[in-house]
Amino acid sequence: MAEDAIFPSTIADSIEVWPELLDIAKSDTRPNDVRKQAVFWVAQAAGEVVAGDLEELAVDDETDRDVRESAVFALSQLENEAGVPAMIRIAREHGDGHIRRQAVFWLGQSEDPRALALFEELLTRRP
């Protein structure tokens, strides 16, 4: 039921729900499906204001991988490519190859020049 309550809370009139959604997204006591919904909707509601929080979720090895993937996707959906710098850091530095690949995938979808520069760097790097 909690997962079904996330979306309706985002369309409530005259109330700012993203801080509560962010708390839900960060809470390891909530079911992962609820957290993933909260991650998505907090990005929709607050945009680049929460880019740093989404990056923290994406790189937190204590957080379930599905939630971290949702955070990377949410970064990719931020307006004005606001999530690109965080995804570049994740693609370069994150210890989980799966999460790095997610960041690289979404960077490829962005068509952002910074992402293209990263791809060039990665492809020309000598071992």
MOPAC internal coordinates of N, CA, C and O (Angstrom, degrees):
PM7 1SCF
backbone

  N    0.0000 0     0.00 0     0.00 0    0    0    0
  C    1.4370 1     0.00 0     0.00 0    1    0    0
  C    1.5284 1   111.40 1     0.00 0    2    1    0
  O    1.2310 1   120.74 1   144.90 1    3    2    1
  N    1.3251 1   116.20 1   -35.10 1    3    2    1
  C    1.4684 1   119.35 1  -178.32 1    5    3    2
  C    1.5255 1   110.81 1   -61.52 1    6    5    3
  O    1.2310 1   120.34 1   139.76 1    7    6    5
  N    1.3436 1   116.96 1   -40.24 1    7    6    5
  C    1.4580 1   120.39 1   179.43 1    9    7    6
  C    1.5306 1   110.32 1   -61.55 1   10    9    7
  O    1.2310 1   120.11 1   140.10 1   11   10    9
  N    1.3134 1   117.39 1   -39.90 1   11   10    9
  C    1.4573 1   121.73 1   179.77 1   13   11   10
  C    1.5249 1   112.64 1   -69.41 1   14   13   11
  O    1.2310 1   119.64 1   161.96 1   15   14   13
  N    1.3084 1   118.29 1   -18.04 1   15   14   13
  C    1.4653 1   121.47 1  -178.77 1   17   15   14
  C    1.5270 1   112.92 1   -86.83 1   18   17   15
  O    1.2310 1   119.78 1   165.89 1   19   18   17
  N    1.3166 1   118.02 1   -14.11 1   19   18   17
  C    1.4658 1   120.64 1  -176.08 1   21   19   18
  C    1.5286 1   111.23 1   -64.66 1   22   21   19
  O    1.2310 1   119.82 1   124.90 1   23   22   21
  N    1.3179 1   117.94 1   -55.10 1   23   22   21
  C    1.4633 1   119.94 1  -176.67 1   25   23   22
  C    1.5234 1   112.66 1   -59.27 1   26   25   23
  O    1.2310 1   119.00 1   129.79 1   27   26   25
  N    1.3282 1   119.51 1   -50.21 1   27   26   25
  C    1.4690 1   117.94 1   179.86 1   29   27   26
  C    1.5310 1   113.35 1   -55.99 1   30   29   27
  O    1.2310 1   120.53 1   148.19 1   31   30   29
  N    1.3178 1   116.60 1   -31.81 1   31   30   29
  C    1.4717 1   118.00 1   179.44 1   33   31   30
  C    1.5240 1   111.49 1   -66.85 1   34   33   31
  O    1.2310 1   120.34 1   153.03 1   35   34   33
  N    1.3295 1   116.95 1   -26.97 1   35   34   33
  C    1.4680 1   120.40 1  -177.81 1   37   35   34
  C    1.5145 1   112.62 1   -76.24 1   38   37   35
  O    1.2310 1   119.93 1   160.55 1   39   38   37
  N    1.3184 1   117.75 1   -19.45 1   39   38   37
  C    1.4637 1   119.56 1  -178.94 1   41   39   38
  C    1.5225 1   112.48 1  -103.08 1   42   41   39
  O    1.2310 1   120.96 1  -173.51 1   43   42   41
  N    1.3265 1   115.77 1     6.49 1   43   42   41
  C    1.4672 1   119.34 1   176.72 1   45   43   42
  C    1.5199 1   109.29 1   -61.93 1   46   45   43
  O    1.2310 1   120.84 1   -40.97 1   47   46   45
  N    1.3070 1   116.00 1   139.03 1   47   46   45
  C    1.4549 1   121.90 1  -177.00 1   49   47   46
  C    1.5296 1   110.85 1   -83.75 1   50   49   47
  O    1.2310 1   120.74 1   -40.05 1   51   50   49
  N    1.3191 1   116.19 1   139.95 1   51   50   49
  C    1.4685 1   123.48 1   172.73 1   53   51   50
  C    1.5271 1   114.07 1    64.01 1   54   53   51
  O    1.2310 1   120.45 1  -148.48 1   55   54   53
  N    1.3096 1   116.75 1    31.52 1   55   54   53
  C    1.4623 1   119.63 1   176.73 1   57   55   54
  C    1.5252 1   108.75 1  -143.80 1   58   57   55
  O    1.2310 1   120.95 1   -39.31 1   59   58   57
  N    1.3034 1   115.79 1   140.69 1   59   58   57
  C    1.4670 1   121.65 1   178.08 1   61   59   58
  C    1.5250 1   108.00 1   -99.21 1   62   61   59
  O    1.2310 1   120.44 1   -71.08 1   63   62   61
  N    1.3340 1   116.76 1   108.92 1   63   62   61
  C    1.4661 1   120.07 1  -173.64 1   65   63   62
  C    1.5258 1   113.63 1  -100.56 1   66   65   63
  O    1.2310 1   120.08 1   170.08 1   67   66   65
  N    1.3382 1   117.46 1    -9.92 1   67   66   65
  C    1.4516 1   117.27 1  -172.84 1   69   67   66
  C    1.5316 1   114.17 1   -60.76 1   70   69   67
  O    1.2310 1   117.96 1   146.29 1   71   70   69
  N    1.3338 1   121.48 1   -33.71 1   71   70   69
  C    1.4774 1   117.95 1   178.07 1   73   71   70
  C    1.5395 1   112.12 1   -61.51 1   74   73   71
  O    1.2310 1   120.63 1   141.38 1   75   74   73
  N    1.3226 1   116.41 1   -38.62 1   75   74   73
  C    1.4694 1   119.68 1   177.96 1   77   75   74
  C    1.5267 1   110.67 1   -69.67 1   78   77   75
  O    1.2310 1   120.73 1   140.83 1   79   78   77
  N    1.3226 1   116.21 1   -39.17 1   79   78   77
  C    1.4612 1   119.69 1   177.34 1   81   79   78
  C    1.5291 1   110.87 1   -62.21 1   82   81   79
  O    1.2310 1   120.68 1   140.94 1   83   82   81
  N    1.3202 1   116.30 1   -39.06 1   83   82   81
  C    1.4651 1   120.27 1   177.96 1   85   83   82
  C    1.5242 1   110.34 1   -63.90 1   86   85   83
  O    1.2310 1   120.25 1   138.97 1   87   86   85
  N    1.3264 1   117.12 1   -41.03 1   87   86   85
  C    1.4692 1   120.30 1   176.37 1   89   87   86
  C    1.5231 1   111.00 1   -60.43 1   90   89   87
  O    1.2310 1   120.57 1   137.82 1   91   90   89
  N    1.3197 1   116.52 1   -42.18 1   91   90   89
  C    1.4682 1   120.56 1   178.53 1   93   91   90
  C    1.5202 1   109.97 1   -64.27 1   94   93   91
  O    1.2310 1   120.11 1   135.64 1   95   94   93
  N    1.3219 1   117.40 1   -44.36 1   95   94   93
  C    1.4647 1   121.60 1  -179.55 1   97   95   94
  C    1.5255 1   111.83 1   -59.89 1   98   97   95
  O    1.2310 1   120.45 1   143.74 1   99   98   97
  N    1.3148 1   116.75 1   -36.26 1   99   98   97
  C    1.4641 1   121.44 1  -177.67 1  101   99   98
  C    1.5282 1   113.26 1   -84.52 1  102  101   99
  O    1.2310 1   119.86 1   166.65 1  103  102  101
  N    1.3064 1   117.87 1   -13.35 1  103  102  101
  C    1.4586 1   121.46 1  -173.73 1  105  103  102
  C    1.5242 1   112.10 1   -79.40 1  106  105  103
  O    1.2310 1   121.03 1   -63.42 1  107  106  105
  N    1.3234 1   115.64 1   116.58 1  107  106  105
  C    1.4623 1   118.54 1   178.42 1  109  107  106
  C    1.5297 1   112.63 1   -79.56 1  110  109  107
  O    1.2310 1   120.13 1  -177.76 1  111  110  109
  N    1.3162 1   117.35 1     2.24 1  111  110  109
  C    1.4613 1   120.21 1   176.04 1  113  111  110
  C    1.5329 1   111.47 1   -92.99 1  114  113  111
  O    1.2310 1   120.47 1   172.62 1  115  114  113
  N    1.3259 1   116.71 1    -7.38 1  115  114  113
  C    1.4689 1   121.09 1   178.73 1  117  115  114
  C    1.5267 1   109.93 1   -90.61 1  118  117  115
  O    1.2310 1   120.38 1   -28.74 1  119  118  117
  N    1.3325 1   116.88 1   151.26 1  119  118  117
  C    1.4746 1   119.50 1   175.22 1  121  119  118
  C    1.5351 1   110.38 1   -61.34 1  122  121  119
  O    1.2310 1   120.71 1   -32.78 1  123  122  121
  N    1.3207 1   116.25 1   147.22 1  123  122  121
  C    1.4614 1   120.82 1  -176.84 1  125  123  122
  C    1.5226 1   112.89 1   -59.82 1  126  125  123
  O    1.2310 1   119.56 1   143.42 1  127  126  125
  N    1.3229 1   118.45 1   -36.58 1  127  126  125
  C    1.4626 1   119.94 1   179.30 1  129  127  126
  C    1.5239 1   111.10 1   -63.70 1  130  129  127
  O    1.2310 1   120.53 1   142.67 1  131  130  129
  N    1.3104 1   116.59 1   -37.33 1  131  130  129
  C    1.4653 1   121.19 1   177.52 1  133  131  130
  C    1.5279 1   109.41 1   -67.58 1  134  133  131
  O    1.2310 1   120.61 1   136.28 1  135  134  133
  N    1.3232 1   116.44 1   -43.72 1  135  134  133
  C    1.4607 1   120.48 1   179.88 1  137  135  134
  C    1.5254 1   111.00 1   -62.53 1  138  137  135
  O    1.2310 1   120.04 1   138.16 1  139  138  137
  N    1.3324 1   117.53 1   -41.84 1  139  138  137
  C    1.4624 1   121.00 1   179.95 1  141  139  138
  C    1.5246 1   110.94 1   -63.17 1  142  141  139
  O    1.2310 1   120.24 1   137.96 1  143  142  141
  N    1.3264 1   117.15 1   -42.04 1  143  142  141
  C    1.4586 1   120.47 1   176.66 1  145  143  142
  C    1.5342 1   110.50 1   -62.32 1  146  145  143
  O    1.2310 1   120.94 1   137.39 1  147  146  145
  N    1.3086 1   115.81 1   -42.61 1  147  146  145
  C    1.4657 1   120.19 1   179.84 1  149  147  146
  C    1.5250 1   110.84 1   -63.67 1  150  149  147
  O    1.2310 1   120.13 1   138.92 1  151  150  149
  N    1.3288 1   117.36 1   -41.08 1  151  150  149
  C    1.4712 1   121.28 1   178.20 1  153  151  150
  C    1.5257 1   109.95 1   -58.73 1  154  153  151
  O    1.2310 1   120.66 1   131.29 1  155  154  153
  N    1.3146 1   116.35 1   -48.71 1  155  154  153
  C    1.4552 1   119.89 1  -178.48 1  157  155  154
  C    1.5242 1   111.35 1   -60.37 1  158  157  155
  O    1.2310 1   120.64 1   130.67 1  159  158  157
  N    1.3225 1   116.39 1   -49.33 1  159  158  157
  C    1.4604 1   119.86 1  -174.01 1  161  159  158
  C    1.5210 1   112.79 1   -74.38 1  162  161  159
  O    1.2310 1   119.79 1   151.37 1  163  162  161
  N    1.3250 1   118.01 1   -28.63 1  163  162  161
  C    1.4681 1   118.31 1   175.86 1  165  163  162
  C    1.5280 1   109.43 1   -66.36 1  166  165  163
  O    1.2310 1   120.31 1   142.87 1  167  166  165
  N    1.3193 1   117.02 1   -37.13 1  167  166  165
  C    1.4675 1   119.95 1   177.62 1  169  167  166
  C    1.5222 1   110.64 1   -65.92 1  170  169  167
  O    1.2310 1   120.39 1   140.80 1  171  170  169
  N    1.3193 1   116.87 1   -39.20 1  171  170  169
  C    1.4669 1   120.59 1   178.78 1  173  171  170
  C    1.5259 1   111.04 1   -67.14 1  174  173  171
  O    1.2310 1   120.81 1   141.55 1  175  174  173
  N    1.3215 1   116.06 1   -38.45 1  175  174  173
  C    1.4670 1   120.39 1  -174.56 1  177  175  174
  C    1.5197 1   113.57 1   -81.16 1  178  177  175
  O    1.2310 1   120.20 1   143.83 1  179  178  177
  N    1.3264 1   117.23 1   -36.17 1  179  178  177
  C    1.4665 1   119.64 1  -172.12 1  181  179  178
  C    1.5199 1   113.91 1  -112.64 1  182  181  179
  O    1.2310 1   119.91 1   163.82 1  183  182  181
  N    1.3176 1   117.77 1   -16.18 1  183  182  181
  C    1.4601 1   120.91 1   176.16 1  185  183  182
  C    1.5134 1   113.73 1    59.85 1  186  185  183
  O    1.2310 1   121.32 1    42.63 1  187  186  185
  N    1.3259 1   115.07 1  -137.37 1  187  186  185
  C    1.4648 1   119.98 1  -172.73 1  189  187  186
  C    1.5241 1   113.45 1   -65.53 1  190  189  187
  O    1.2310 1   119.85 1   164.87 1  191  190  189
  N    1.3168 1   117.89 1   -15.13 1  191  190  189
  C    1.4671 1   121.14 1   176.29 1  193  191  190
  C    1.5288 1   110.43 1   -57.84 1  194  193  191
  O    1.2310 1   120.43 1   147.87 1  195  194  193
  N    1.3280 1   116.77 1   -32.13 1  195  194  193
  C    1.4649 1   120.61 1  -176.00 1  197  195  194
  C    1.5253 1   112.80 1  -104.62 1  198  197  195
  O    1.2310 1   119.64 1  -168.93 1  199  198  197
  N    1.3140 1   118.30 1    11.07 1  199  198  197
  C    1.4651 1   120.87 1  -178.55 1  201  199  198
  C    1.5283 1   111.40 1   -55.37 1  202  201  199
  O    1.2310 1   120.23 1   135.63 1  203  202  201
  N    1.3186 1   117.17 1   -44.37 1  203  202  201
  C    1.4684 1   120.42 1   179.21 1  205  203  202
  C    1.5193 1   112.45 1   -64.24 1  206  205  203
  O    1.2310 1   120.55 1   140.84 1  207  206  205
  N    1.3111 1   116.55 1   -39.16 1  207  206  205
  C    1.4638 1   120.66 1   178.00 1  209  207  206
  C    1.5289 1   111.03 1   -66.39 1  210  209  207
  O    1.2310 1   120.64 1   139.84 1  211  210  209
  N    1.3227 1   116.39 1   -40.16 1  211  210  209
  C    1.4648 1   119.93 1   177.99 1  213  211  210
  C    1.5271 1   110.50 1   -65.15 1  214  213  211
  O    1.2310 1   120.63 1   140.31 1  215  214  213
  N    1.3240 1   116.40 1   -39.69 1  215  214  213
  C    1.4624 1   119.41 1   177.69 1  217  215  214
  C    1.5306 1   110.21 1   -63.29 1  218  217  215
  O    1.2310 1   120.34 1   137.23 1  219  218  217
  N    1.3295 1   116.96 1   -42.77 1  219  218  217
  C    1.4694 1   120.03 1   177.60 1  221  219  218
  C    1.5169 1   111.19 1   -57.84 1  222  221  219
  O    1.2310 1   120.28 1   136.13 1  223  222  221
  N    1.3321 1   117.07 1   -43.87 1  223  222  221
  C    1.4680 1   120.30 1   177.73 1  225  223  222
  C    1.5189 1   110.89 1   -62.64 1  226  225  223
  O    1.2310 1   120.35 1   137.37 1  227  226  225
  N    1.3170 1   116.93 1   -42.63 1  227  226  225
  C    1.4606 1   121.44 1  -176.76 1  229  227  226
  C    1.5232 1   112.78 1   -64.19 1  230  229  227
  O    1.2310 1   119.94 1   148.70 1  231  230  229
  N    1.3142 1   117.71 1   -31.30 1  231  230  229
  C    1.4705 1   120.34 1  -175.35 1  233  231  230
  C    1.5251 1   113.46 1  -101.05 1  234  233  231
  O    1.2310 1   120.04 1   176.32 1  235  234  233
  N    1.3231 1   117.54 1    -3.68 1  235  234  233
  C    1.4577 1   121.06 1  -178.20 1  237  235  234
  C    1.5275 1   110.12 1   -77.52 1  238  237  235
  O    1.2310 1   120.86 1   -73.54 1  239  238  237
  N    1.3283 1   115.95 1   106.46 1  239  238  237
  C    1.4574 1   120.58 1  -177.34 1  241  239  238
  C    1.5236 1   113.58 1   -65.23 1  242  241  239
  O    1.2310 1   120.08 1   164.63 1  243  242  241
  N    1.3210 1   117.45 1   -15.37 1  243  242  241
  C    1.4622 1   121.53 1   177.13 1  245  243  242
  C    1.5297 1   111.76 1   -81.36 1  246  245  243
  O    1.2310 1   120.78 1   165.11 1  247  246  245
  N    1.3199 1   116.10 1   -14.89 1  247  246  245
  C    1.4617 1   121.61 1   179.97 1  249  247  246
  C    1.5196 1   109.38 1   -85.03 1  250  249  247
  O    1.2310 1   120.54 1   -38.13 1  251  250  249
  N    1.3195 1   116.57 1   141.87 1  251  250  249
  C    1.4533 1   122.22 1   178.69 1  253  251  250
  C    1.5278 1   110.34 1   -54.32 1  254  253  251
  O    1.2310 1   120.59 1   -38.74 1  255  254  253
  N    1.3193 1   116.47 1   141.26 1  255  254  253
  C    1.4632 1   121.44 1  -176.80 1  257  255  254
  C    1.5290 1   112.16 1   -59.09 1  258  257  255
  O    1.2310 1   119.57 1   141.28 1  259  258  257
  N    1.3267 1   118.42 1   -38.72 1  259  258  257
  C    1.4624 1   120.48 1   178.96 1  261  259  258
  C    1.5281 1   111.40 1   -61.32 1  262  261  259
  O    1.2310 1   120.41 1   141.47 1  263  262  261
  N    1.3080 1   116.83 1   -38.53 1  263  262  261
  C    1.4656 1   120.95 1   178.57 1  265  263  262
  C    1.5293 1   109.12 1   -69.55 1  266  265  263
  O    1.2310 1   120.22 1   140.04 1  267  266  265
  N    1.3268 1   117.18 1   -39.96 1  267  266  265
  C    1.4709 1   119.99 1   177.79 1  269  267  266
  C    1.5286 1   110.66 1   -63.25 1  270  269  267
  O    1.2310 1   120.35 1   139.44 1  271  270  269
  N    1.3325 1   116.94 1   -40.56 1  271  270  269
  C    1.4653 1   120.49 1   176.25 1  273  271  270
  C    1.5239 1   110.71 1   -61.05 1  274  273  271
  O    1.2310 1   120.62 1   137.94 1  275  274  273
  N    1.3146 1   116.41 1   -42.06 1  275  274  273
  C    1.4675 1   120.80 1   178.03 1  277  275  274
  C    1.5163 1   110.86 1   -61.46 1  278  277  275
  O    1.2310 1   120.60 1   142.41 1  279  278  277
  N    1.3222 1   116.46 1   -37.59 1  279  278  277
  C    1.4646 1   120.18 1   178.91 1  281  279  278
  C    1.5278 1   111.02 1   -66.66 1  282  281  279
  O    1.2310 1   120.20 1   140.41 1  283  282  281
  N    1.3306 1   117.23 1   -39.59 1  283  282  281
  C    1.4698 1   119.94 1   177.45 1  285  283  282
  C    1.5268 1   109.53 1   -64.78 1  286  285  283
  O    1.2310 1   120.50 1   135.33 1  287  286  285
  N    1.3360 1   116.64 1   -44.67 1  287  286  285
  C    1.4628 1   119.64 1   177.48 1  289  287  286
  C    1.5223 1   110.61 1   -59.95 1  290  289  287
  O    1.2310 1   120.43 1   136.04 1  291  290  289
  N    1.3224 1   116.78 1   -43.96 1  291  290  289
  C    1.4680 1   120.40 1   179.92 1  293  291  290
  C    1.5265 1   110.68 1   -60.39 1  294  293  291
  O    1.2310 1   120.12 1   140.52 1  295  294  293
  N    1.3305 1   117.38 1   -39.48 1  295  294  293
  C    1.4667 1   120.40 1   175.73 1  297  295  294
  C    1.5253 1   110.63 1   -59.21 1  298  297  295
  O    1.2310 1   120.76 1   141.40 1  299  298  297
  N    1.3228 1   116.16 1   -38.60 1  299  298  297
  C    1.4647 1   120.11 1  -178.45 1  301  299  298
  C    1.5252 1   112.48 1   -68.55 1  302  301  299
  O    1.2310 1   120.38 1   160.45 1  303  302  301
  N    1.3238 1   116.87 1   -19.55 1  303  302  301
  C    1.4611 1   121.36 1  -176.68 1  305  303  302
  C    1.5268 1   113.57 1   -94.67 1  306  305  303
  O    1.2310 1   119.96 1   175.23 1  307  306  305
  N    1.3250 1   117.68 1    -4.77 1  307  306  305
  C    1.4616 1   119.70 1  -178.88 1  309  307  306
  C    1.5277 1   110.59 1   -66.00 1  310  309  307
  O    1.2310 1   121.17 1   -38.87 1  311  310  309
  N    1.3154 1   115.37 1   141.13 1  311  310  309
  C    1.4650 1   120.26 1  -179.92 1  313  311  310
  C    1.5199 1   111.20 1   -65.04 1  314  313  311
  O    1.2310 1   121.84 1   -23.80 1  315  314  313
  N    1.3224 1   114.08 1   156.20 1  315  314  313
  C    1.4717 1   122.01 1   177.11 1  317  315  314
  C    1.5191 1   112.67 1    57.65 1  318  317  315
  O    1.2310 1   121.00 1  -151.88 1  319  318  317
  N    1.3313 1   115.69 1    28.12 1  319  318  317
  C    1.4729 1   120.72 1   177.76 1  321  319  318
  C    1.5242 1   112.29 1    55.91 1  322  321  319
  O    1.2310 1   120.17 1  -149.53 1  323  322  321
  N    1.3252 1   117.28 1    30.47 1  323  322  321
  C    1.4638 1   122.04 1  -176.92 1  325  323  322
  C    1.5221 1   112.91 1   -64.10 1  326  325  323
  O    1.2310 1   119.72 1   158.27 1  327  326  325
  N    1.3197 1   118.14 1   -21.73 1  327  326  325
  C    1.4581 1   121.17 1  -179.72 1  329  327  326
  C    1.5168 1   114.16 1   -88.72 1  330  329  327
  O    1.2310 1   120.16 1   172.80 1  331  330  329
  N    1.3140 1   117.30 1    -7.20 1  331  330  329
  C    1.4741 1   120.70 1  -176.14 1  333  331  330
  C    1.5286 1   112.59 1   -59.94 1  334  333  331
  O    1.2310 1   118.44 1   132.45 1  335  334  333
  N    1.3317 1   120.58 1   -47.55 1  335  334  333
  C    1.4745 1   118.20 1   179.84 1  337  335  334
  C    1.5323 1   112.70 1   -57.96 1  338  337  335
  O    1.2310 1   120.03 1   139.12 1  339  338  337
  N    1.3218 1   117.54 1   -40.88 1  339  338  337
  C    1.4693 1   120.48 1   178.87 1  341  339  338
  C    1.5211 1   110.51 1   -65.42 1  342  341  339
  O    1.2310 1   120.14 1   137.46 1  343  342  341
  N    1.3281 1   117.34 1   -42.54 1  343  342  341
  C    1.4691 1   119.51 1   179.80 1  345  343  342
  C    1.5259 1   111.24 1   -65.78 1  346  345  343
  O    1.2310 1   120.09 1   146.07 1  347  346  345
  N    1.3193 1   117.43 1   -33.93 1  347  346  345
  C    1.4701 1   120.24 1   176.49 1  349  347  346
  C    1.5243 1   109.70 1   -64.81 1  350  349  347
  O    1.2310 1   120.26 1   136.19 1  351  350  349
  N    1.3275 1   117.12 1   -43.81 1  351  350  349
  C    1.4753 1   119.58 1   177.41 1  353  351  350
  C    1.5278 1   110.63 1   -61.09 1  354  353  351
  O    1.2310 1   120.64 1   136.84 1  355  354  353
  N    1.3130 1   116.38 1   -43.16 1  355  354  353
  C    1.4631 1   120.65 1   179.64 1  357  355  354
  C    1.5263 1   109.75 1   -63.06 1  358  357  355
  O    1.2310 1   119.91 1   135.25 1  359  358  357
  N    1.3299 1   117.79 1   -44.75 1  359  358  357
  C    1.4641 1   121.95 1  -179.73 1  361  359  358
  C    1.5218 1   111.94 1   -62.39 1  362  361  359
  O    1.2310 1   120.25 1   146.11 1  363  362  361
  N    1.3145 1   117.12 1   -33.89 1  363  362  361
  C    1.4656 1   121.30 1  -179.05 1  365  363  362
  C    1.5288 1   112.99 1   -81.84 1  366  365  363
  O    1.2310 1   120.27 1   141.85 1  367  366  365
  N    1.3257 1   117.09 1   -38.15 1  367  366  365
  C    1.4597 1   119.90 1  -162.14 1  369  367  366
  C    1.5220 1   116.70 1  -118.60 1  370  369  367
  O    1.2310 1   119.28 1   160.01 1  371  370  369
  N    1.3068 1   118.99 1   -19.99 1  371  370  369
  C    1.4606 1   118.94 1  -170.80 1  373  371  370
  C    1.5246 1   110.84 1   -66.94 1  374  373  371
  O    1.2310 1   121.05 1   -38.31 1  375  374  373
  N    1.3118 1   115.59 1   141.69 1  375  374  373
  C    1.4521 1   121.53 1  -177.41 1  377  375  374
  C    1.5193 1   114.96 1   -76.27 1  378  377  375
  O    1.2310 1   120.00 1   158.23 1  379  378  377
  N    1.3171 1   117.61 1   -21.77 1  379  378  377
  C    1.4617 1   121.90 1  -179.34 1  381  379  378
  C    1.5249 1   108.72 1   -91.39 1  382  381  379
  O    1.2310 1   120.57 1   -69.19 1  383  382  381
  N    1.3256 1   116.51 1   110.81 1  383  382  381
  C    1.4610 1   121.20 1  -178.01 1  385  383  382
  C    1.5193 1   113.12 1   -57.74 1  386  385  383
  O    1.2310 1   120.42 1   147.06 1  387  386  385
  N    1.3145 1   116.81 1   -32.94 1  387  386  385
  C    1.4631 1   120.18 1   179.93 1  389  387  386
  C    1.5308 1   110.47 1   -65.10 1  390  389  387
  O    1.2310 1   120.38 1   136.03 1  391  390  389
  N    1.3047 1   116.89 1   -43.97 1  391  390  389
  C    1.4666 1   120.98 1   179.60 1  393  391  390
  C    1.5279 1   109.68 1   -68.64 1  394  393  391
  O    1.2310 1   120.16 1   141.44 1  395  394  393
  N    1.3323 1   117.30 1   -38.56 1  395  394  393
  C    1.4711 1   120.00 1   175.75 1  397  395  394
  C    1.5241 1   110.71 1   -59.41 1  398  397  395
  O    1.2310 1   120.57 1   135.72 1  399  398  397
  N    1.3417 1   116.52 1   -44.28 1  399  398  397
  C    1.4652 1   120.24 1   179.31 1  401  399  398
  C    1.5247 1   111.50 1   -62.54 1  402  401  399
  O    1.2310 1   120.40 1   141.90 1  403  402  401
  N    1.3335 1   116.85 1   -38.10 1  403  402  401
  C    1.4622 1   119.92 1   176.95 1  405  403  402
  C    1.5313 1   110.37 1   -61.03 1  406  405  403
  O    1.2310 1   120.91 1   135.98 1  407  406  405
  N    1.3213 1   115.86 1   -44.02 1  407  406  405
  C    1.4668 1   120.07 1   179.30 1  409  407  406
  C    1.5255 1   110.56 1   -62.98 1  410  409  407
  O    1.2310 1   120.30 1   136.09 1  411  410  409
  N    1.3260 1   117.03 1   -43.91 1  411  410  409
  C    1.4645 1   120.74 1   179.30 1  413  411  410
  C    1.5315 1   110.07 1   -62.57 1  414  413  411
  O    1.2310 1   120.18 1   136.84 1  415  414  413
  N    1.3276 1   117.26 1   -43.16 1  415  414  413
  C    1.4573 1   120.39 1   178.77 1  417  415  414
  C    1.5199 1   111.21 1   -57.84 1  418  417  415
  O    1.2310 1   120.54 1   128.79 1  419  418  417
  N    1.3323 1   116.57 1   -51.21 1  419  418  417
  C    1.4657 1   119.94 1  -177.27 1  421  419  418
  C    1.5233 1   111.63 1   -68.91 1  422  421  419
  O    1.2310 1   120.05 1   148.66 1  423  422  421
  N    1.3220 1   117.51 1   -31.34 1  423  422  421
  C    1.4615 1   119.19 1   173.60 1  425  423  422
  C    1.5245 1   110.57 1   -63.02 1  426  425  423
  O    1.2310 1   120.52 1   141.05 1  427  426  425
  N    1.3213 1   116.60 1   -38.95 1  427  426  425
  C    1.4591 1   120.87 1   178.15 1  429  427  426
  C    1.5141 1   112.33 1   -63.04 1  430  429  427
  O    1.2310 1   120.58 1   148.64 1  431  430  429
  N    1.3075 1   116.50 1   -31.36 1  431  430  429
  C    1.4605 1   120.72 1   178.49 1  433  431  430
  C    1.5353 1   112.09 1   -75.90 1  434  433  431
  O    1.2310 1   120.66 1   160.43 1  435  434  433
  N    1.3131 1   116.34 1   -19.57 1  435  434  433
  C    1.4666 1   120.21 1  -173.15 1  437  435  434
  C    1.5245 1   114.00 1   -75.68 1  438  437  435
  O    1.2310 1   120.18 1   151.44 1  439  438  437
  N    1.3118 1   117.26 1   -28.56 1  439  438  437
  C    1.4669 1   122.12 1  -174.62 1  441  439  438
  C    1.5264 1   112.45 1    58.38 1  442  441  439
  O    1.2310 1   120.98 1  -156.99 1  443  442  441
  N    1.3257 1   115.74 1    23.01 1  443  442  441
  C    1.4639 1   120.87 1   179.48 1  445  443  442
  C    1.5285 1   108.74 1   -79.86 1  446  445  443
  O    1.2310 1   119.47 1   -42.21 1  447  446  445
  N    1.3324 1   118.61 1   137.79 1  447  446  445
  C    1.4708 1   121.01 1   179.61 1  449  447  446
  C    1.5275 1   112.98 1   -57.95 1  450  449  447
  O    1.2310 1   119.86 1   147.70 1  451  450  449
  N    1.3244 1   117.87 1   -32.30 1  451  450  449
  C    1.4689 1   120.12 1   178.23 1  453  451  450
  C    1.5221 1   110.69 1   -65.96 1  454  453  451
  O    1.2310 1   120.49 1   144.83 1  455  454  453
  N    1.3197 1   116.67 1   -35.17 1  455  454  453
  C    1.4653 1   120.52 1   177.58 1  457  455  454
  C    1.5244 1   109.74 1   -68.79 1  458  457  455
  O    1.2310 1   120.66 1   137.73 1  459  458  457
  N    1.3217 1   116.35 1   -42.27 1  459  458  457
  C    1.4667 1   119.73 1   178.28 1  461  459  458
  C    1.5221 1   111.18 1   -62.01 1  462  461  459
  O    1.2310 1   120.43 1   142.03 1  463  462  461
  N    1.3252 1   116.79 1   -37.97 1  463  462  461
  C    1.4673 1   120.42 1   177.20 1  465  463  462
  C    1.5315 1   110.26 1   -64.31 1  466  465  463
  O    1.2310 1   120.40 1   140.48 1  467  466  465
  N    1.3296 1   116.84 1   -39.52 1  467  466  465
  C    1.4646 1   120.21 1   177.20 1  469  467  466
  C    1.5251 1   110.47 1   -62.55 1  470  469  467
  O    1.2310 1   120.03 1   135.78 1  471  470  469
  N    1.3364 1   117.55 1   -44.22 1  471  470  469
  C    1.4676 1   120.35 1  -179.85 1  473  471  470
  C    1.5167 1   111.08 1   -61.56 1  474  473  471
  O    1.2310 1   120.82 1   138.37 1  475  474  473
  N    1.3256 1   116.04 1   -41.63 1  475  474  473
  C    1.4632 1   119.74 1   177.84 1  477  475  474
  C    1.5279 1   109.89 1   -61.85 1  478  477  475
  O    1.2310 1   120.65 1   135.85 1  479  478  477
  N    1.3139 1   116.36 1   -44.15 1  479  478  477
  C    1.4673 1   121.33 1   178.69 1  481  479  478
  C    1.5311 1   110.99 1   -60.15 1  482  481  479
  O    1.2310 1   120.55 1   133.43 1  483  482  481
  N    1.3163 1   116.55 1   -46.57 1  483  482  481
  C    1.4669 1   121.08 1  -177.94 1  485  483  482
  C    1.5218 1   111.56 1   -66.71 1  486  485  483
  O    1.2310 1   120.65 1   141.67 1  487  486  485
  N    1.3102 1   116.36 1   -38.33 1  487  486  485
  C    1.4624 1   120.35 1  -176.95 1  489  487  486
  C    1.5237 1   113.33 1   -76.74 1  490  489  487
  O    1.2310 1   120.11 1   157.39 1  491  490  489
  N    1.3235 1   117.39 1   -22.61 1  491  490  489
  C    1.4622 1   119.82 1  -179.21 1  493  491  490
  C    1.5098 1   113.01 1  -103.14 1  494  493  491
  O    1.2310 1   120.61 1   178.92 1  495  494  493
  N    1.3319 1   116.43 1    -1.08 1  495  494  493
  C    1.4699 1   120.46 1  -179.26 1  497  495  494
  C    1.5202 1   109.76 1   -67.15 1  498  497  495
  O    1.2310 1   121.43 1   -44.79 1  499  498  497
  N    1.2928 1   114.86 1   135.21 1  499  498  497
  C    1.4761 1   121.02 1   177.73 1  501  499  498
  C    1.5294 1   108.24 1   -89.52 1  502  501  499
  O    1.2310 1   120.38 1   -40.51 1  503  502  501
  N    1.3336 1   116.88 1   139.49 1  503  502  501
  C    1.4803 1   119.55 1   178.94 1  505  503  502
  C    1.4976 1   113.22 1   -67.21 1  506  505  503
  O    1.2310 1   120.10 1   180.00 1  507  506  505

